[in-house]
Amino acid sequence: MTLLCTVAVPAFGQGPQRLVSVTLHDLRTSAPISGALIVVERGESLRTDSVGIATFPARTDSVWLDVRALGYMRWQGYRSTADARIRLSLEPAATLLQTVEVRSRALGTGSAFQSAAVIGSEQLAERMAPSIAAVIAAEPGVNVRTNGPMASQPVIRGLTGDRVLVLEDGMRTGDIATTAPDHAVTVDPATARRIEVIRGPAGLLYGSNTLGGVVNVVRDDIPRTRAEAVQWDVSTFGEQVNRGVGGSARLHGGVGSLAWSVDGTGRQAADTRGPNNRALPFTDLEGFDAGAGLAVVGAQGHAGVSAREYRSYYGVPSSFAGVTLPGAHDGGVYVDIRRSAARADAEWRPEHGMVEAVSVGGNGVRFEQSEFEQGGFVGTRFGQLAASGEAVVRLRAGGHRGAIGAYSQWRDLRAQGSFTGTRPAVQRTNAVFAVDEYTRGRVTLLAGARMDRITTRPLDSTESLLLRNVRSRAFSAVTGAVGARVQLTTALSATVQAARAFRPPSIEELYSAGPHLASYAYEIGDPGLEAERGTGTDAVLRWEGARGRVELAAYTMQVQDYVAFAPQVDSSTGLPLRDPRLRRYVVYRPTQVDAQLAGAELRAVVAPSPRWLIDLGADLPRGAQRDGTPLPAMPSASTRLDVRYVRRALTLGFVADARYAQNRVPVAPVQESVTCDVVVRDGEAQALPAEFCATPGALLMHAMVTWRVPNAARLRWPTTLTLTVDNLFDRTWRDPMWRAKQVAPQPGRNVRLMLQVVR
């Protein structure tokens, strides 16, 4: 054993102590990381010097370290002090605007064009919510389309539904979340290791229809690396806005070349409360999610399998403060979901040659969803079987790195019940793709192409007065992306990308014909719809310095035959059309227009001093038809300022979240009897459909405190407490994309406490 020296430091207790050095390096470049904050188990805080080294006295054979550095993911864990030298490599964190190594089969990791936002474990603890969309909503360019706490969808750059691809460990979830606003994404964020959000043309590597972007929830169900020892973490939380409680646990380890992982989470909550403690009925929820994986891991790759079971039962609101929401019925709708998934994944990395890796993966999903109406009968029951697979060969030669691959998906959707407007259908997708990234000096070039063919065959061809010419449809397209990244200076880089994408109409857009009570709508499809075809450009200017990072992005996308599922208007009266039977639900039908989406996003993170961190984000989305008419249900502009103070094991944060008014809405029908002002008749709210109505802005304040409990508390394992307060001043605010926004506001003040224990 080599000791740097032996000293006695009374502040840390009696007895001899050894000086131990910690050296921090960048995981990719091995460059030293200076100015990083290191908290040891006694609560002592240190800073690394110009060569990435910090020194502290230690009395034990191992110490627990908490390492935080601007631009890198937080590192926590035990390290041996046997040789008095500890070396750690930190992974860059995209949340602080570092270029992220988001993993894709097409390019592996390390692509210059894989810029994204990454929500790590610390942020997941602060933002703990029942839906993926709510967790990622603080990122620039990302919003939430809500229909209750569980029934929420991610919106990226104004696009949602199946224009945003949600993945779990890189594979499609196999649910029906994208088909309607009342359907939930069947991925619980509680046991996620991190969540990756990819905006713009870079999402084309994952599919041709990613006009908005990609959300990938990383769990590592199938381990890719060997575990040195059994590790686990558990967490539990409670929140006040819905009297919700929940918990999660994750355990992973290995024996020899075998690696395994097990995780699970459960939660339940009562009705969510709005401002002034007024409940939003039928928003209670309960559910669990559990998974396990096993893999054989070697020096040249891995092969493994995993299984996951997801259950949830949640309500969709129908009234607020005694007033029935427009188009709803006072009785609510409860949705019961079950998803069972199995997955296999393997990768082989040869030692020599131009083949970097050969990767294959696939999954199978069985999905069931029942929607219960008042009285307990099933209004609609959905069932879906889905399977997908992908094979990729990654290549590397000279300054080139690229891949060729093939993808296939099959899904069989069925629907039945007392009130259902969805037709059963079978959809098949097949695609081949190739991508190449070439780097020379300071310039990196990207080129990629895909060829997709998608067929949709209805299993019920019955026609009605509202739905004619029901038939099978097939769509084919060649799409692609090109880009260039230039490192202008050591700190400044510029990236420009352009992509051509296409999205065939969904099963629901083609064949729907009936009421959808949980969406407050009567939906009618159009079997003659054409595929959307979009051309988008994205420009990013990024500066990375010693004390901060700034990223400014601007984008535009021209979409031919954009499908707008909008309320229909009677041309003779100017009134919204109502369903033909009850004359209660507004009729929604897809129409196709040429649209343009454009906007800008800003993210600036600066550390004016070692203890302060300032994070500023801004988002300005715009969407309109070619003639300038605003697209319906677009998010509003927003600005978010997050200020943090760090002292030893304590972090204090305060957030100012500005949601600006959304006044860019389609022109409302001319009439006198119905306006955007809510009129209550017989207990039911009557107003113009929300798509025609402006939404006021709001300034929300949030606060948080994170405390890593010092070892002096005699706790055996590292423990962290996180206290957050959302909507601190209980302000009333409304979601511009919710069809019931005129009556029901979003949640009021929410106090949440989370406890995490890690080993």
C-alpha positions in Angstrom: 0.0 0.0 0.0 1.3 3.4 -0.9 0.4 6.2 1.4 0.7 9.8 0.4 1.0 10.8 4.1 -0.4 10.2 7.5 -2.0 13.0 9.4 -4.5 13.6 12.3 -7.5 15.8 11.7 -9.5 16.4 14.9 -12.5 17.7 12.9 -13.0 14.2 11.4 -12.5 12.2 14.6 -9.6 10.7 16.5 -6.9 8.4 15.1 -4.6 8.5 12.1 -5.9 9.4 8.7 -4.7 9.0 5.2 -4.9 11.5 2.4 -6.8 10.0 -0.5 -6.9 11.7 -4.0 -9.8 11.5 -6.4 -9.1 12.1 -10.1 -12.0 12.9 -12.4 -11.9 12.4 -16.2 -14.3 12.7 -19.1 -15.6 9.3 -20.1 -15.1 9.9 -23.8 -12.0 12.1 -24.0 -10.2 11.2 -20.8 -9.7 15.0 -20.3 -9.5 16.1 -16.6 -12.6 17.7 -15.1 -11.8 20.7 -13.0 -14.2 22.5 -10.6 -16.3 19.4 -9.9 -18.0 19.2 -6.5 -17.2 16.0 -4.5 -19.2 15.3 -1.3 -17.8 12.5 0.9 -19.8 10.6 3.4 -19.1 12.9 6.3 -20.8 15.8 4.4 -17.4 17.4 3.6 -17.4 19.1 0.1 -14.3 19.4 -2.1 -13.5 20.9 -5.5 -11.2 19.4 -8.1 -8.3 21.5 -9.2 -7.1 22.4 -12.7 -6.0 18.8 -13.5 -9.2 17.2 -12.0 -7.8 16.1 -8.6 -9.2 16.6 -5.1 -7.7 15.3 -1.9 -9.3 14.4 1.4 -8.4 12.5 4.6 -9.9 9.1 5.1 -10.0 6.7 8.0 -11.8 3.7 6.5 -11.1 1.2 3.7 -13.9 2.6 1.5 -15.8 5.9 1.2 -19.1 6.9 -0.3 -18.7 9.7 -2.8 -21.3 12.0 -4.5 -19.7 13.7 -7.5 -21.4 16.6 -9.4 -19.9 18.5 -12.3 -21.3 21.0 -14.7 -22.0 19.2 -18.0 -21.8 15.6 -16.6 -24.1 13.1 -15.1 -24.1 12.8 -11.3 -22.0 9.9 -9.9 -22.7 8.2 -6.6 -21.2 5.1 -5.0 -18.6 3.5 -2.8 -14.9 3.4 -3.7 -12.0 1.6 -2.0 -9.2 3.7 -0.5 -6.7 0.9 -0.4 -4.2 2.5 -2.7 -5.1 6.1 -1.8 -5.8 6.9 -5.4 -9.4 6.9 -6.9 -10.0 7.4 -10.6 -13.5 8.2 -11.8 -14.8 8.8 -15.3 -18.0 10.9 -15.7 -20.5 10.6 -18.4 -21.5 13.8 -20.2 -25.0 15.0 -19.5 -27.1 16.5 -22.3 -29.3 18.2 -19.8 -26.4 20.7 -19.4 -26.0 20.9 -23.2 -23.2 18.5 -23.7 -23.3 16.5 -26.9 -25.0 13.3 -25.7 -24.2 9.7 -26.4 -27.7 8.6 -27.0 -27.5 4.9 -28.1 -29.1 3.8 -31.4 -28.6 0.6 -33.3 -27.8 2.7 -36.4 -24.8 4.6 -35.0 -24.2 3.1 -31.6 -22.9 5.9 -29.3 -20.8 8.9 -29.8 -22.5 10.3 -32.9 -22.0 14.1 -33.4 -25.6 14.3 -34.5 -27.2 12.6 -31.5 -27.8 15.9 -29.6 -30.6 15.4 -27.1 -31.9 16.2 -23.7 -31.3 13.5 -21.0 -33.2 13.4 -17.8 -31.1 11.6 -15.2 -31.9 9.9 -11.9 -31.6 13.2 -9.9 -34.0 15.0 -12.2 -36.4 12.0 -12.2 -36.6 12.3 -8.4 -37.5 16.0 -8.6 -40.1 15.5 -11.4 -41.6 12.2 -10.3 -45.0 12.0 -12.0 -47.2 9.1 -13.2 -46.6 9.8 -16.9 -43.5 10.1 -19.1 -44.9 13.3 -20.7 -45.1 15.1 -17.4 -41.5 14.1 -16.5 -40.0 15.5 -19.7 -42.2 18.6 -20.0 -39.5 21.0 -18.5 -37.3 20.5 -21.5 -37.3 23.2 -24.2 -39.4 22.2 -27.1 -41.4 19.7 -25.1 -45.0 20.1 -23.8 -47.8 17.9 -22.5 -51.2 17.2 -24.0 -53.3 16.2 -21.0 -56.6 14.6 -20.5 -56.0 13.9 -16.8 -52.9 13.0 -14.8 -52.4 9.5 -16.5 -53.9 10.2 -19.9 -51.2 12.6 -21.1 -49.0 12.6 -24.3 -45.7 14.1 -25.0 -45.7 17.0 -27.5 -42.4 17.9 -29.3 -42.2 21.1 -31.4 -46.0 21.2 -31.6 -46.4 17.6 -32.8 -47.9 14.7 -30.9 -49.6 11.3 -31.4 -47.7 8.9 -33.6 -45.5 11.8 -34.9 -43.6 11.4 -31.6 -42.1 8.0 -31.1 -42.0 6.6 -27.6 -39.5 3.8 -27.0 -38.6 1.6 -24.1 -34.9 0.5 -24.3 -35.0 1.4 -28.0 -38.0 -0.7 -28.8 -41.6 0.3 -29.5 -44.0 0.0 -26.5 -46.8 -1.8 -28.4 -49.6 0.2 -26.8 -52.2 2.4 -28.3 -51.2 5.6 -26.5 -50.9 7.6 -29.8 -54.4 6.9 -31.0 -56.4 9.2 -28.7 -55.8 11.9 -26.0 -57.4 9.7 -23.3 -54.9 6.8 -23.8 -51.9 6.5 -21.5 -48.3 5.8 -22.4 -47.7 2.4 -20.7 -44.2 3.2 -19.4 -43.8 4.1 -15.7 -40.8 6.5 -15.2 -40.2 5.5 -11.6 -37.7 2.8 -12.4 -36.1 4.4 -15.5 -32.3 5.0 -15.4 -32.7 8.0 -17.6 -35.0 9.4 -20.4 -33.6 10.6 -23.7 -35.5 13.2 -25.7 -34.4 13.7 -29.3 -35.8 16.6 -31.3 -35.7 17.3 -35.0 -34.2 15.4 -37.9 -31.9 13.2 -35.8 -35.1 11.2 -34.9 -35.2 9.8 -38.4 -32.7 7.1 -37.4 -35.5 5.5 -35.3 -38.3 5.6 -37.8 -39.7 7.4 -40.9 -42.7 9.0 -39.0 -40.7 10.8 -36.3 -41.7 14.3 -37.5 -41.7 15.6 -34.0 -39.0 13.6 -32.2 -38.2 10.5 -30.1 -38.6 9.8 -26.4 -36.5 6.8 -25.3 -37.0 5.5 -21.7 -33.7 3.6 -20.8 -34.1 0.8 -18.2 -31.3 -1.6 -19.4 -33.7 -4.5 -18.8 -31.2 -6.6 -20.7 -27.8 -5.9 -19.1 -25.0 -5.0 -21.5 -22.2 -5.1 -19.0 -21.1 -7.4 -16.2 -21.9 -6.4 -12.7 -19.0 -6.2 -10.3 -21.3 -6.7 -7.3 -25.0 -6.8 -6.4 -26.3 -3.3 -6.4 -29.8 -2.0 -5.5 -31.7 1.1 -4.9 -35.2 1.8 -3.5 -37.3 4.9 -3.4 -40.7 6.0 -2.1 -42.6 9.1 -2.4 -45.8 10.9 -1.4 -47.5 13.9 -2.8 -50.2 16.2 -1.5 -52.1 17.3 -4.7 -53.7 13.9 -5.1 -52.8 12.2 -1.8 -50.6 9.9 -3.9 -48.0 7.4 -2.7 -45.7 5.1 -4.6 -42.4 3.3 -4.5 -39.9 1.5 -6.7 -37.0 -0.9 -6.3 -34.3 -2.0 -8.7 -31.7 -4.8 -8.2 -29.0 -5.9 -10.5 -26.0 -8.2 -10.3 -24.3 -11.1 -11.9 -22.3 -14.3 -11.6 -19.4 -14.9 -13.9 -20.6 -14.0 -17.4 -24.2 -13.9 -16.4 -25.8 -10.5 -15.6 -29.3 -10.0 -14.3 -31.7 -7.2 -13.3 -35.1 -7.0 -11.6 -37.2 -3.9 -10.9 -40.7 -3.0 -10.0 -42.8 0.0 -9.1 -46.3 0.7 -7.7 -48.4 3.8 -7.1 -51.9 4.9 -6.2 -53.5 8.3 -5.9 -56.9 9.9 -5.2 -58.5 12.6 -7.3 -56.1 15.4 -8.4 -56.9 18.8 -6.9 -56.8 22.1 -8.7 -56.2 25.6 -7.3 -58.1 26.4 -4.1 -58.1 22.7 -3.2 -61.0 21.9 -5.6 -61.0 18.3 -6.7 -61.2 17.1 -10.3 -63.4 14.0 -10.0 -62.5 10.7 -11.7 -58.7 11.4 -11.8 -57.7 8.8 -9.3 -55.3 6.0 -10.4 -53.4 2.9 -9.3 -51.0 0.6 -11.0 -47.8 -1.3 -11.0 -44.9 -2.1 -13.4 -42.4 -5.0 -13.0 -39.6 -6.4 -15.2 -36.7 -8.8 -15.2 -33.8 -9.5 -17.6 -31.0 -11.9 -18.0 -28.0 -11.7 -20.3 -24.7 -13.5 -21.1 -22.0 -10.8 -21.3 -18.6 -11.3 -22.8 -15.7 -9.2 -24.1 -17.2 -9.1 -27.6 -20.8 -8.5 -26.8 -23.9 -9.8 -25.1 -27.1 -11.8 -25.6 -30.2 -11.7 -23.4 -33.9 -11.7 -22.8 -36.3 -9.8 -20.6 -40.0 -9.7 -19.7 -42.2 -6.8 -18.4 -45.7 -6.6 -17.0 -47.6 -3.3 -16.7 -51.0 -2.7 -15.2 -52.9 0.6 -14.5 -56.4 1.7 -13.7 -57.1 5.4 -14.0 -60.0 7.8 -14.4 -60.7 10.3 -17.1 -62.3 13.5 -15.7 -65.9 14.5 -16.7 -66.8 17.4 -14.4 -65.2 20.2 -12.3 -66.8 22.2 -9.5 -70.2 20.6 -10.2 -70.1 21.5 -14.0 -70.0 18.7 -16.6 -67.2 19.2 -19.1 -68.2 20.0 -22.7 -69.1 16.8 -24.5 -68.6 14.6 -21.4 -71.2 12.9 -19.1 -71.2 13.3 -15.4 -70.1 9.8 -14.5 -66.6 9.7 -15.7 -64.7 7.0 -17.6 -62.3 4.5 -16.0 -59.6 2.9 -18.1 -58.1 -0.5 -17.2 -54.8 -1.3 -19.0 -52.7 -4.4 -19.1 -49.5 -4.8 -21.2 -47.3 -7.9 -21.3 -44.0 -7.7 -23.2 -41.1 -10.0 -23.9 -37.9 -8.9 -25.6 -34.6 -10.4 -26.9 -31.4 -8.5 -27.7 -27.9 -9.4 -28.9 -24.8 -7.7 -30.1 -21.5 -9.0 -31.4 -18.4 -6.8 -31.7 -15.6 -8.5 -33.7 -12.0 -7.6 -32.7 -10.8 -6.8 -36.2 -12.1 -5.6 -39.5 -14.4 -2.8 -40.6 -17.5 -4.4 -39.0 -17.8 -2.6 -35.6 -20.8 -4.6 -34.4 -23.7 -6.8 -35.5 -26.9 -6.1 -33.5 -30.3 -7.8 -33.5 -33.3 -7.2 -31.3 -37.0 -7.8 -31.2 -40.1 -7.8 -28.9 -43.6 -9.1 -28.7 -46.4 -7.3 -26.9 -49.9 -8.3 -25.8 -52.0 -5.2 -24.9 -55.6 -4.9 -23.5 -57.5 -1.8 -22.6 -61.1 -1.6 -21.3 -63.0 1.7 -20.9 -65.8 1.5 -18.3 -68.7 3.9 -18.4 -71.1 4.9 -15.7 -72.7 1.8 -14.2 -69.7 -0.4 -14.8 -70.4 -1.6 -18.3 -67.6 -1.6 -20.9 -68.1 1.2 -23.5 -65.0 0.2 -25.5 -62.5 -2.7 -25.2 -59.3 -2.6 -27.2 -56.9 -5.5 -27.8 -53.7 -5.5 -29.7 -51.0 -8.0 -30.5 -47.7 -6.4 -31.8 -44.3 -7.7 -32.7 -41.2 -5.9 -34.1 -37.7 -6.7 -34.9 -34.5 -5.0 -36.1 -31.1 -6.1 -37.4 -28.2 -3.7 -37.9 -24.6 -4.0 -39.1 -22.5 -1.1 -37.9 -19.4 -0.3 -40.0 -16.3 1.8 -39.3 -13.4 2.6 -41.7 -11.1 5.6 -41.8 -13.1 8.6 -40.9 -16.4 6.9 -41.7 -18.8 5.2 -39.3 -22.2 4.0 -40.5 -24.7 1.2 -40.7 -27.1 -0.8 -42.8 -30.2 -2.4 -41.4 -33.7 -3.7 -41.7 -36.8 -3.2 -39.5 -40.2 -4.9 -39.4 -43.3 -4.5 -37.4 -46.7 -6.2 -37.2 -49.8 -5.1 -35.2 -53.3 -6.5 -35.0 -55.7 -4.0 -33.4 -59.2 -5.1 -32.3 -62.0 -3.0 -30.8 -65.5 -3.9 -29.4 -68.0 -2.7 -26.9 -71.3 -0.8 -26.5 -69.9 2.5 -27.8 -66.9 2.2 -30.0 -65.9 4.2 -33.1 -62.7 2.3 -33.7 -62.5 -0.4 -36.4 -60.3 -3.4 -36.1 -57.4 -3.6 -38.6 -54.0 -5.2 -39.2 -50.9 -3.0 -40.0 -47.5 -4.2 -41.3 -44.4 -2.1 -41.7 -41.1 -3.1 -43.4 -38.1 -0.8 -43.8 -34.5 -0.9 -44.8 -32.0 1.9 -44.1 -28.4 3.0 -44.4 -26.5 5.8 -42.7 -23.0 7.1 -42.9 -21.2 9.7 -40.7 -17.8 11.0 -41.9 -15.4 13.1 -39.9 -12.4 15.0 -41.2 -10.7 17.6 -39.1 -13.3 19.9 -37.6 -16.1 18.9 -40.0 -18.5 15.9 -39.6 -21.0 15.1 -42.4 -24.1 12.8 -42.1 -26.1 11.1 -44.8 -28.9 8.6 -44.3 -31.8 7.1 -46.2 -34.8 4.8 -45.4 -37.3 3.0 -47.6 -40.6 2.1 -45.9 -43.7 0.2 -46.9 -46.7 0.3 -44.6 -50.0 -1.6 -45.3 -53.2 -1.2 -43.4 -56.1 -3.7 -43.8 -59.4 -3.2 -42.1 -61.1 -6.3 -40.6 -64.5 -4.7 -40.8 -65.4 -3.1 -44.1 -69.0 -2.2 -43.1 -69.9 1.3 -44.5 -72.3 3.9 -43.1 -73.7 7.3 -44.0 -70.6 8.8 -42.3 -67.9 6.4 -43.4 -67.7 5.4 -47.1 -65.3 3.5 -49.3 -63.7 1.4 -46.5 -60.7 -0.4 -48.1 -57.1 -1.5 -47.5 -54.4 1.1 -47.9 -50.7 0.8 -48.7 -48.0 3.6 -48.5 -44.4 3.6 -49.6 -41.8 6.2 -49.4 -38.0 6.9 -49.5 -36.9 9.3 -46.8 -33.6 10.5 -45.6 -31.5 13.1 -43.8 -28.3 15.0 -44.5 -26.3 17.2 -42.1 -23.1 18.9 -41.3 -21.4 19.8 -38.0 -18.5 22.2 -37.9 -16.3 22.8 -34.8 -15.7 26.6 -35.3 -13.5 27.0 -32.3 -12.6 24.9 -29.2 -15.8 26.0 -27.5 -18.2 26.9 -30.4 -19.8 24.5 -32.9 -22.6 24.8 -35.5 -24.8 22.0 -36.8 -27.3 22.1 -39.7 -29.5 19.1 -40.6 -32.3 18.6 -43.2 -34.6 15.6 -43.3 -37.4 14.2 -45.4 -40.0 12.2 -43.4 -43.4 10.7 -44.0 -46.2 9.4 -41.9 -49.1 7.3 -43.2 -52.5 8.0 -41.6 -53.2 5.9 -38.5 -55.9 3.2 -38.2 -58.1 5.6 -36.3 -57.7 8.4 -38.8 -58.7 6.0 -41.6 -61.6 4.0 -40.1 -63.1 5.6 -37.0 -66.9 6.0 -37.0 -68.5 6.6 -33.6 -68.3 8.2 -30.2 -65.2 8.3 -28.0 -66.6 9.4 -24.7 -63.3 9.7 -22.9 -62.1 12.2 -25.6 -65.4 14.2 -25.5 -65.8 13.6 -29.2 -67.6 11.7 -32.0 -64.8 10.6 -34.3 -65.2 9.9 -38.0 -62.3 8.7 -40.2 -61.5 9.1 -43.9 -60.3 6.0 -45.7 -59.0 8.2 -48.5 -56.4 10.1 -46.6 -52.9 10.5 -48.1 -49.7 10.1 -46.2 -48.1 13.2 -44.6 -44.8 14.2 -46.1 -42.6 16.6 -44.4 -39.3 18.4 -45.1 -37.6 19.8 -42.1 -34.4 21.8 -41.4 -32.7 22.3 -38.0 -29.8 24.6 -37.1 -28.0 24.5 -33.8 -25.4 26.8 -32.5 -23.6 25.4 -29.3 -21.1 27.1 -27.1 -19.4 25.1 -24.3 -17.0 26.9 -21.9 -15.5 26.4 -18.5 -18.4 27.9 -16.6 -21.4 27.1 -18.8 -23.0 26.0 -22.0 -25.4 27.7 -24.4 -27.5 26.1 -27.1 -29.7 27.9 -29.6 -31.8 26.0 -32.1 -34.0 27.1 -34.9 -36.2 24.8 -37.0 -38.8 24.8 -39.7 -40.8 22.0 -41.2 -43.1 22.0 -44.3 -45.7 19.2 -44.1 -47.8 18.2 -47.2 -51.2 16.8 -46.4 -50.9 17.4 -42.7 -53.8 15.5 -40.9 -55.7 17.8 -38.6 -58.2 16.0 -36.5 -60.4 19.1 -35.9 -64.0 19.9 -34.9 -66.4 20.1 -37.8 -68.6 23.1 -38.5 -72.0 23.2 -40.2 -71.5 25.4 -43.3 -75.1 26.6 -43.2 -75.4 27.7 -39.6 -71.8 28.2 -38.5 -72.3 25.9 -35.5 -70.2 22.9 -34.5 -71.6 19.7 -35.8 -72.9 17.3 -33.2 -73.2 13.5 -33.3 -76.2 12.2 -35.2 -77.7 10.2 -32.4 -77.5 12.1 -29.1 -76.6 15.5 -30.6 -74.2 15.9 -27.7 -70.6 15.2 -28.9 -68.8 17.5 -31.2 -67.9 15.7 -34.5 -64.2 15.4 -35.1 -63.0 14.4 -38.6 -59.5 14.5 -40.2 -58.9 17.1 -42.8 -55.7 17.5 -44.8 -53.9 20.8 -45.2 -50.4 21.9 -46.1 -48.8 23.1 -42.9 -45.7 24.9 -41.7 -44.2 24.5 -38.3 -41.4 26.7 -37.1 -39.8 27.8 -33.9 -36.8 28.4 -31.8 -35.4 26.9 -28.6 -32.8 28.2 -26.1 -31.0 26.5 -23.3 -28.3 28.3 -21.3 -26.6 26.8 -18.2 -24.0 28.9 -16.4 -22.2 28.5 -13.1 -21.2 32.1 -12.0 -19.6 30.6 -8.9 -18.8 27.1 -7.6 -22.0 27.0 -5.5 -24.5 28.6 -8.0 -26.0 27.2 -11.1 -28.4 29.0 -13.4 -30.4 27.2 -16.0 -32.5 29.1 -18.5 -34.8 27.5 -21.1 -37.1 29.1 -23.7 -39.4 27.7 -26.4 -41.2 29.5 -29.2 -43.3 27.1 -31.3 -45.5 28.2 -34.2 -47.9 26.1 -36.5 -50.1 27.3 -39.3 -51.6 26.3 -42.6 -50.2 27.5 -45.8 -52.7 30.5 -45.9 -51.6 31.5 -42.4 -54.5 30.1 -40.4 -53.2 28.7 -37.1 -53.2 25.0 -36.6 -55.5 23.8 -33.8 -54.3 22.7 -30.4 -50.8 24.2 -30.6 -48.7 24.7 -27.4 -47.8 28.2 -26.3 -44.4 29.9 -25.9 -42.7 29.4 -22.5 -39.7 30.5 -20.5 -38.2 28.6 -17.5 -35.5 29.9 -15.2 -34.0 27.4 -12.7 -31.6 28.7 -10.0 -29.7 26.3 -7.8 -27.5 26.7 -4.8 -25.2 23.8 -3.7 -23.5 23.7 -0.3 -22.0 20.4 0.8 -24.8 17.8 0.9 -27.6 20.4 0.4 -29.1 21.7 -2.8 -31.7 24.5 -2.9 -33.6 25.3 -6.1 -36.2 27.9 -7.2 -37.9 27.8 -10.6 -39.9 30.6 -12.4 -42.0 28.9 -15.1 -43.7 31.4 -17.5 -46.5 30.0 -19.8 -47.4 32.7 -22.3 -50.9 33.2 -23.6 -51.9 31.2 -26.7 -53.9 33.6 -28.9 -53.0 32.0 -32.2 -56.1 29.8 -32.7 -58.3 29.1 -35.8 -61.1 31.5 -36.5 -64.3 30.5 -34.6 -67.6 30.0 -36.4 -69.8 33.2 -36.5 -72.7 32.8 -34.1 -74.4 34.4 -31.2 -75.6 31.5 -29.0 -72.3 29.8 -28.3 -68.9 31.5 -27.7 -65.7 30.6 -25.8 -67.3 31.9 -22.6 -68.7 28.9 -20.7 -72.5 28.9 -20.2 -73.9 26.3 -17.8 -77.2 24.8 -18.8 -78.7 21.9 -16.8 -75.4 21.4 -15.1 -73.4 21.0 -18.4 -70.9 23.5 -19.8 -71.6 24.8 -23.2 -69.0 26.6 -25.2 -67.2 26.6 -28.5 -64.8 23.7 -28.9 -61.5 24.4 -27.2 -59.6 24.5 -30.5 -61.2 27.8 -31.3 -60.5 29.4 -27.9 -57.5 31.3 -26.7 -55.7 30.3 -23.5 -54.5 32.9 -20.9 -50.9 32.7 -19.7 -49.6 32.1 -16.2 -46.5 32.5 -14.1 -45.8 29.4 -12.0 -43.2 29.2 -9.2 -41.6 25.9 -8.0 -39.1 25.1 -5.3 -37.0 22.2 -4.3 -34.6 21.0 -1.6 -32.3 18.0 -1.9 -30.4 16.7 1.1 -28.0 13.8 1.1 -28.2 12.5 4.6 -24.7 12.6 6.1 -23.2 9.4 7.5 -23.3 11.0 11.0 -27.0 10.0 11.0 -25.8 6.4 11.3 -27.7 5.3 8.2 -26.1 2.2 6.8 -26.6 3.1 3.1 -26.5 6.4 1.2 -29.8 8.1 1.6 -31.2 11.2 -0.2 -34.3 13.2 0.6 -35.9 15.4 -2.1 -38.7 17.9 -1.3 -40.4 19.7 -4.2 -43.2 22.2 -4.3 -44.9 22.6 -7.7 -47.1 25.6 -8.3 -45.9 27.2 -5.1 -48.5 30.0 -5.0 -51.4 27.8 -6.2 -52.0 29.7 -9.4 -54.8 28.9 -11.9 -53.4 27.8 -15.2 -54.8 26.0 -18.2 -53.5 23.6 -20.9 -54.0 25.1 -24.4 -54.2 21.6 -25.9 -57.0 20.2 -23.6 -60.5 20.0 -25.0 -61.9 20.8 -21.6 -59.6 23.7 -20.7 -62.4 26.3 -20.5 -63.9 24.5 -17.4 -61.1 22.6 -15.7 -57.7 24.1 -14.8 -54.5 22.2 -14.3 -53.3 21.0 -10.8 -52.8 23.4 -8.0 -50.0 23.4 -5.4 -48.3 20.1 -5.0 -45.9 19.2 -2.2 -43.9 16.0 -2.9 -41.4 14.2 -0.7 -39.2 11.5 -2.1 -36.7 9.2 -0.3 -34.0 7.3 -2.1 -31.6 4.7 -0.8 -28.8 3.4 -2.9 -26.3 0.6 -2.4 
